[in-house]
Amino acid sequence: MGAGKNYLKLNDKVEVIAGKDKGRVGKVIKVYPDSDKAKVEKINIMKRHTKPNMKNQQGGIIEIEAPLHVSNLMLICSKCAKAVRVKISRLEDGTKVRVCKKCGETVEANA
């Protein structure tokens, strides 16, 4: 179903480039590869009305992060400290790595 252009991984630092939270920076907390979406910490907050249940005895209105499409997110390079485009390169041993198009450094998740 997804287009396969999902270059984001868990714990990546990203900047929102479109929408109501444009310009804000956060960490990826969940990736949905089937729909090309990702949840970012404290970004795209939605209010949800919940009934009381075992987990939440009180119920009420809770705030949760809603997923954003990856086309609205840009990866932040750790060396450049800017939002950059990335390309996928293969190393000599055959492993794939994400490479910053500005500085040429590899981009790893901050695990």
Sequence and secondary structure as in RCSB ss.txt:
>XXXX:A:sequence
MGAGKNYLKLNDKVEVIAGKDKGRVGKVIKVYPDSDKAKVEKINIMKRHTKPNMKNQQGGIIEIEAPLHVSNLML
ICSKCAKAVRVKISRLEDGTKVRVCKKCGETVEANA
>XXXX:A:secstr
   S     TT EEEE SSTTTT EEEEEEEETTTTEEEETTSSEEEEEE   SS SS EEEEEE  EEGGGEEE
E TTT SEE EEEEE TTS EEEEETTT  EE    
